[in-house]
Amino acid sequence: MEPGDNYQLEFRFTQNQVEDFARLTGDSNPLHLDPDYASRTLFKKPIIHGVLGASIFSKIMGTLFPGEGTIYLSQQLEFKRPMYVDTTYKALVQVNDTNPDKHTATLTTRVLDNATDKLVIDGEALVMNRDRI
């Protein structure tokens, strides 16, 4: 991995996945699960848990880029816009810098709405991979 290297992945979540996430985490906020409740909020319909949306980075880093053996050391996140079920998003990961002595890399992590290119999640991660960095 070198500074400037990047990876992109399109993804989406279903309402069943949101419900599974709510069961796993215990976050049963009706904003995520109840269309009637959500209709009375500024979002007008249920939104995806922010951390569920950001979880795509775990998949990318652990299996795709840099891939197997990657250890997540830290992640900073800003949730800029809500995410909705059955909407296509794209996750973007870019290498900012690397430290080959420590086998670490600092990565920009972003999620954009695929249709509008609007920034939904913005962040930065620190990862370690002894075989790939």
C-alpha positions as CSV (number, residue, x, y, z in Angstrom):
1,M,0.0,0.0,0.0
2,E,1.2,3.4,-1.0
3,P,-0.2,6.9,-0.3
4,G,-2.9,7.7,-2.9
5,D,-3.9,4.0,-3.4
6,N,-7.7,3.7,-3.1
7,Y,-10.6,1.3,-3.1
8,Q,-14.3,1.8,-3.8
9,L,-17.3,-0.5,-3.1
10,E,-21.0,0.0,-3.8
11,F,-23.4,-1.3,-1.2
12,R,-26.9,-1.1,0.3
13,F,-28.7,-2.3,3.4
14,T,-32.2,-3.8,3.6
15,Q,-34.8,-3.2,6.4
16,N,-34.2,-6.8,7.5
17,Q,-30.5,-6.0,8.0
18,V,-31.4,-2.8,10.0
19,E,-33.7,-5.0,12.2
20,D,-30.9,-7.6,12.7
21,F,-28.5,-4.8,13.7
22,A,-31.1,-3.4,16.2
23,R,-31.4,-6.9,17.7
24,L,-27.7,-7.4,17.9
25,T,-26.9,-4.1,19.4
26,G,-30.0,-3.5,21.5
27,D,-30.6,-0.1,19.7
28,S,-34.3,-0.3,19.1
29,N,-34.8,3.4,18.6
30,P,-38.1,3.7,16.6
31,L,-36.3,6.2,14.3
32,H,-34.8,3.1,12.7
33,L,-37.7,0.7,12.9
34,D,-41.1,2.4,13.0
35,P,-42.2,4.2,9.8
36,D,-45.1,5.9,11.6
37,Y,-42.7,7.3,14.3
38,A,-40.1,8.3,11.7
39,S,-42.7,10.1,9.6
40,R,-43.0,12.6,12.4
41,T,-39.3,13.4,12.5
42,L,-37.2,15.6,10.3
43,F,-36.2,12.5,8.3
44,K,-39.8,11.6,7.4
45,K,-38.9,7.9,7.1
46,P,-36.8,5.4,9.0
47,I,-33.0,5.9,8.8
48,I,-30.2,3.3,9.1
49,H,-28.1,3.3,12.3
50,G,-25.0,5.4,11.6
51,V,-22.7,2.8,12.9
52,L,-24.3,0.1,10.7
53,G,-23.6,2.4,7.7
54,A,-20.0,2.8,8.8
55,S,-19.6,-1.0,9.3
56,I,-18.9,-1.3,5.6
57,F,-15.4,-0.2,6.4
58,S,-14.8,-3.3,8.5
59,K,-15.8,-5.5,5.6
60,I,-13.5,-3.6,3.2
61,M,-10.5,-3.5,5.4
62,G,-10.8,-7.0,6.8
63,T,-11.5,-8.7,3.5
64,L,-10.8,-6.5,0.5
65,F,-8.4,-3.5,1.0
66,P,-5.8,-4.1,2.5
67,G,-7.5,-7.4,3.2
68,E,-7.0,-10.5,5.3
69,G,-5.0,-10.0,8.5
70,T,-5.8,-6.3,8.8
71,I,-6.3,-5.0,12.4
72,Y,-8.5,-2.0,12.9
73,L,-6.7,0.3,15.4
74,S,-8.9,3.3,15.3
75,Q,-11.7,5.0,13.4
76,Q,-13.0,8.6,13.5
77,L,-16.4,9.2,12.0
78,E,-18.7,12.1,11.2
79,F,-22.3,11.4,10.2
80,K,-23.1,14.1,7.6
81,R,-26.5,12.9,6.2
82,P,-28.9,10.1,7.0
83,M,-28.8,6.8,5.2
84,Y,-31.9,4.9,4.1
85,V,-32.7,1.3,3.3
86,D,-32.6,0.1,-0.3
87,T,-30.5,3.0,-1.4
88,T,-27.2,2.5,-3.1
89,Y,-24.1,4.0,-1.5
90,K,-20.4,3.9,-2.3
91,A,-17.7,3.5,0.2
92,L,-14.4,5.1,-0.6
93,V,-11.1,4.3,1.1
94,Q,-7.9,6.1,0.3
95,V,-4.4,5.7,1.8
96,N,-3.1,8.9,3.3
97,D,0.2,7.7,4.6
98,T,1.9,4.5,5.7
99,N,4.5,3.6,8.3
100,P,6.2,0.4,7.0
101,D,8.2,0.1,10.2
102,K,5.0,-0.3,12.2
103,H,3.0,-1.9,9.3
104,T,0.3,0.8,9.7
105,A,-1.6,3.0,7.4
106,T,-3.8,6.0,7.9
107,L,-6.9,5.9,5.6
108,T,-9.6,8.4,4.6
109,T,-12.9,6.6,4.9
110,R,-16.0,8.1,3.2
111,V,-19.5,7.0,2.2
112,L,-21.3,8.9,-0.6
113,D,-24.9,8.6,-1.8
114,N,-24.3,6.9,-5.2
115,A,-27.1,8.8,-7.0
116,T,-26.2,12.3,-5.7
117,D,-22.5,11.9,-4.8
118,K,-23.3,13.8,-1.5
119,L,-21.1,12.9,1.4
120,V,-22.9,10.8,4.0
121,I,-20.1,9.6,6.3
122,D,-16.6,11.2,6.6
123,G,-13.8,9.7,8.6
124,E,-10.3,8.5,9.0
125,A,-9.0,5.1,10.1
126,L,-5.7,3.7,11.3
127,V,-5.0,0.0,10.4
128,M,-2.2,-2.4,10.8
129,N,-1.3,-5.3,8.4
130,R,2.1,-7.0,8.8
131,D,1.8,-8.7,5.3
132,R,0.4,-5.8,3.2
133,I,1.8,-2.5,4.7
